[in-house]
């Protein structure tokens, strides 16, 4: 299989270092409070009074793997780790995202295949020392070849809803994403979303739209933002020099249930958009 993880824009990964350091400091601070922690709660350490043995257990963290298939092709992709096929009998279709509760370790290799053909391999070399959602997006490298690239990001464990904005479209079309109120009797508020960034938004019902060069809306999708959830907004498609074209579209995942919003959030929540960081993947 081919090693394509290096095709991701690695320069962006350096920007995550401060947040990673803060996470480690926070984890160390927790050690001063774990005397009252329950052993049944992962992500904590427990002080033991066993004589003759270690009195500190190792920290354990929950890492959820979220994979999005942004590779424009009619065939679906299987995702495997060693002999374990994470996708089971249900391969990952184009424009589909899925969460996997795989216990990843440094050194793991995630294999992407289409039938018997290898699409690419993503190597895991580092994992965050905190509970996190690990995002991995596979997409087309360019308009001419069929090679793949990866984008990765580690979502921090925050109260607010987080939205990662990623552009995987390959072609001449220029599409700018904007976020706005989905239903508003007043003037609709709208803000620009920057590609390769992560923003925090208040709970609420929003609409994300792609604005073309002429100002016309070319695609849109609904975003239901819930606290403590991590979302991805993907621009997908390809204007292929060889083979089939796929139109410019927007993908939003996950699609949360609007009924889970706090009372009044759909119609009256204040619109807030805060840049968290430039998109950074720190787990390969």
C-alpha positions in Angstrom: 0.0 0.0 0.0 1.1 3.6 -0.6 2.1 5.9 2.2 0.2 9.1 1.6 -0.1 10.7 5.0 2.7 13.0 4.2 0.5 14.7 1.6 -1.5 16.5 4.3 -0.5 20.1 4.9 1.8 19.4 7.8 2.8 23.0 8.4 -0.6 23.6 10.0 0.0 20.9 12.6 2.5 23.0 14.4 -0.2 25.5 15.5 -1.7 22.9 17.7 1.3 22.7 20.0 0.1 25.4 22.6 -3.3 23.7 23.0 -1.6 20.3 23.4 0.7 21.7 26.1 -2.2 23.2 27.9 -4.0 19.8 27.8 -1.0 18.1 29.4 -0.7 20.8 32.1 -4.4 20.4 32.8 -4.0 16.6 33.1 -1.1 17.1 35.5 -3.3 19.5 37.6 -5.9 16.8 37.9 -3.5 14.6 39.7 -3.8 16.8 42.7 -7.5 16.1 43.0 -7.7 12.4 42.2 -7.8 11.2 45.7 -11.6 11.4 45.5 -11.9 10.2 41.9 -13.7 7.0 41.2 -11.8 4.1 39.6 -14.7 3.6 37.2 -14.2 6.9 35.4 -11.7 6.8 32.5 -9.4 9.8 32.1 -8.5 9.9 35.8 -5.8 8.5 38.0 -6.5 6.7 41.3 -4.2 6.9 44.4 -4.0 3.5 46.0 -2.7 2.6 49.5 -1.7 -0.9 48.6 1.5 -1.7 50.6 4.4 -2.9 48.5 2.8 -1.9 45.2 2.4 1.1 43.0 -0.1 3.6 44.3 -0.7 5.4 41.0 -2.6 3.9 38.1 -2.0 5.0 34.5 -4.3 7.7 33.0 -6.7 6.4 30.4 -8.3 8.6 27.7 -11.3 8.1 25.4 -10.3 8.7 21.8 -13.1 8.5 19.2 -12.1 8.2 15.6 -14.2 10.1 13.1 -13.5 9.3 9.4 -15.0 11.2 6.5 -14.8 10.0 2.9 -14.4 13.1 0.7 -12.9 11.2 -2.2 -15.1 11.7 -5.2 -15.8 8.2 -6.6 -18.8 6.0 -7.1 -17.2 3.2 -5.1 -17.1 3.1 -1.3 -14.0 2.8 0.9 -13.2 0.2 3.6 -11.2 1.2 6.6 -9.0 -1.3 8.4 -6.5 -1.5 11.2 -4.4 -4.5 10.7 -6.8 -7.5 10.3 -9.7 -5.6 11.9 -12.1 -4.1 9.3 -13.5 -1.0 11.1 -16.2 -0.5 8.5 -17.4 -4.1 8.8 -19.7 -5.1 5.9 -20.8 -1.5 5.4 -18.1 0.4 3.5 -17.8 4.2 3.7 -19.6 5.9 0.8 -18.5 9.2 -0.8 -19.7 12.2 1.3 -20.2 9.9 4.3 -18.7 10.4 7.8 -18.7 7.8 10.6 -17.5 7.5 14.2 -15.5 4.5 15.2 -14.7 3.6 18.8 -11.4 2.0 18.0 -8.7 1.9 20.7 -5.9 3.5 18.7 -2.3 3.3 19.7 0.8 5.0 18.4 2.2 3.1 15.5 -1.2 2.0 14.2 -1.8 2.1 10.5 -5.2 2.8 9.0 -5.6 1.1 5.6 -8.1 2.5 3.1 -9.1 0.1 0.4 -11.7 -0.1 -2.4 -12.4 -3.7 -3.1 -9.0 -5.4 -3.5 -7.2 -2.2 -4.4 -5.3 -0.1 -1.9 -6.2 3.6 -1.8 -3.8 4.7 0.9 -2.4 4.3 4.4 -2.5 6.7 7.3 0.1 6.2 10.0 -0.6 7.2 13.7 2.5 8.4 15.4 1.1 10.4 18.3 -2.1 10.7 20.3 -3.3 13.5 22.6 -3.1 13.1 26.4 -6.8 13.9 26.9 -10.3 12.7 25.8 -10.7 13.8 22.2 -12.4 13.2 18.9 -9.7 12.4 16.2 -10.9 13.6 12.8 -9.5 12.0 9.6 -10.6 13.1 6.1 -9.5 11.2 3.0 -9.8 13.2 -0.3 -8.5 13.5 -3.8 -5.0 15.0 -4.1 -5.5 16.9 -7.4 -7.6 17.1 -10.5 -5.3 15.0 -12.7 -4.2 12.0 -10.7 -6.3 9.6 -8.6 -3.9 9.9 -5.6 -5.3 10.6 -2.2 -4.4 13.0 0.6 -5.4 13.2 4.2 -6.5 16.0 6.5 -6.5 15.4 10.3 -7.5 17.3 13.4 -7.8 16.7 17.1 -11.0 18.3 18.6 -10.4 19.6 22.1 -12.8 18.7 24.9 -14.7 21.9 25.2 -18.2 23.0 26.4 -19.0 24.9 23.2 -19.9 23.3 19.9 -16.8 23.2 17.7 -16.9 23.4 13.9 -13.9 22.4 11.7 -14.1 23.9 8.2 -12.2 21.9 5.5 -12.0 22.4 1.8 -11.3 19.3 -0.2 -12.8 20.5 -3.5 -10.4 20.3 -6.5 -11.3 22.5 -9.5 -11.6 26.1 -10.7 -14.8 27.0 -8.8 -14.4 29.3 -5.9 -16.8 28.7 -3.1 -16.8 30.7 0.2 -18.7 29.2 3.2 -20.9 31.4 5.4 -22.9 30.5 8.5 -26.2 32.2 9.2 -29.4 31.9 11.2 -31.6 29.1 9.8 -34.9 30.7 10.8 -35.0 34.3 11.8 -37.9 36.8 11.5 -35.4 39.6 11.8 -32.6 40.4 9.5 -30.5 37.2 8.9 -27.1 37.4 10.4 -24.2 35.9 8.4 -20.5 35.4 9.0 -17.7 34.1 6.9 -16.2 30.7 7.7 -12.5 30.4 7.0 -11.2 27.2 5.5 -8.6 25.3 7.6 -9.9 26.7 10.9 -12.0 25.6 13.9 -14.6 27.9 15.3 -16.9 27.7 18.4 -20.6 28.5 18.1 -23.4 28.9 20.6 -26.1 26.2 20.6 -28.6 26.8 17.9 -30.0 26.0 14.4 -27.9 27.4 11.6 -27.5 27.2 7.9 -24.2 26.9 6.1 -24.1 28.1 2.5 -21.5 28.2 -0.2 -21.2 31.6 -1.9 -19.8 31.6 -5.5 -17.7 34.2 -7.1 -20.8 36.0 -8.5 -22.4 36.1 -5.0 -24.9 33.3 -5.8 -25.5 30.5 -3.4 -24.2 27.2 -4.9 -24.8 24.8 -2.0 -26.2 24.7 1.5 -26.6 22.4 4.5 -28.2 22.6 8.0 -26.1 22.7 11.1 -27.7 21.9 14.5 -25.0 23.0 17.0 -25.2 21.3 20.5 -22.8 21.9 23.3 -19.9 19.5 23.7 -20.3 18.2 20.1 -17.6 18.5 17.4 -18.8 19.2 13.8 -17.2 19.2 10.4 -18.1 21.3 7.4 -16.7 19.9 4.2 -16.6 21.3 0.8 -16.3 18.4 -1.6 -16.3 17.6 -5.3 -13.8 17.6 -8.2 -13.5 19.1 -11.7 -11.5 16.2 -13.0 -9.2 16.5 -16.0 -9.7 12.8 -16.6 -12.7 10.8 -15.5 -16.0 11.8 -13.9 -16.7 15.2 -12.5 -18.4 15.5 -9.1 -20.3 18.8 -8.3 -19.3 21.2 -5.6 -21.3 20.3 -2.4 -21.3 20.9 1.3 -21.3 18.1 3.9 -22.1 18.7 7.6 -21.5 16.0 10.2 -22.9 15.0 12.5 -26.5 15.9 11.9 -27.7 16.5 15.5 -31.4 16.4 16.5 -32.9 19.9 16.8 -35.1 18.7 19.6 -32.0 18.3 21.7 -31.4 22.1 21.7 -32.1 24.0 24.9 -35.5 25.6 25.0 -35.5 28.8 22.9 -32.2 28.2 21.3 -33.6 27.6 17.8 -35.2 31.1 17.7 -33.4 33.3 20.1 -29.9 32.1 20.8 -27.3 34.8 20.3 -25.2 34.2 17.2 -21.6 33.8 18.3 -18.6 32.8 16.3 -15.1 32.5 17.9 -12.0 31.3 16.1 -10.4 28.6 18.1 -7.3 27.9 16.0 -6.0 27.3 12.6 -6.8 23.7 11.6 -4.2 21.4 12.9 -3.7 17.7 13.1 -1.4 16.5 15.8 -1.8 12.7 15.8 0.4 11.5 13.0 
